[in-house]
Amino acid sequence: MTQKLNRHGVPVRTARNAALAALAADLPSPILADVTGTRRHIALRWVAYARCDWAECLAARAGEQGQGVRE
């Protein structure tokens, strides 16, 4: 099925990863593992990947603005 979808221009891996990231943002890792049928350590990695932590981004932006860099 994956090969057929890829031949028709449907990026299966990209869609799969986006769906996993969306689930990981909303579910704890044990539940994600049970729902998707993956191992718990893999689900834990997805949850860590999907976790939104904007502190580093905001600190970098504040540093850029302090140096006079403009977009």
Contacts in CASP RR format, 6 or more apart in sequence:
PFRMAT RR
TARGET T0000
AUTHOR 0000-0000-0000
METHOD contacts of the structure
MODEL  1
MTQKLNRHGVPVRTARNAALAALAADLPSPILADVTGTRRHIALRWVAYA
RCDWAECLAARAGEQGQGVRE
2 12 0 8 1.000
5 12 0 8 1.000
6 12 0 8 1.000
20 36 0 8 1.000
20 46 0 8 1.000
21 46 0 8 1.000
21 49 0 8 1.000
21 50 0 8 1.000
22 50 0 8 1.000
23 32 0 8 1.000
23 35 0 8 1.000
23 36 0 8 1.000
23 46 0 8 1.000
24 32 0 8 1.000
24 43 0 8 1.000
24 46 0 8 1.000
24 47 0 8 1.000
24 49 0 8 1.000
24 50 0 8 1.000
25 50 0 8 1.000
25 51 0 8 1.000
25 52 0 8 1.000
27 35 0 8 1.000
27 47 0 8 1.000
28 47 0 8 1.000
29 40 0 8 1.000
29 43 0 8 1.000
29 44 0 8 1.000
29 46 0 8 1.000
29 47 0 8 1.000
30 40 0 8 1.000
30 43 0 8 1.000
32 38 0 8 1.000
32 43 0 8 1.000
32 46 0 8 1.000
32 47 0 8 1.000
33 39 0 8 1.000
33 40 0 8 1.000
33 42 0 8 1.000
33 43 0 8 1.000
36 43 0 8 1.000
38 46 0 8 1.000
END
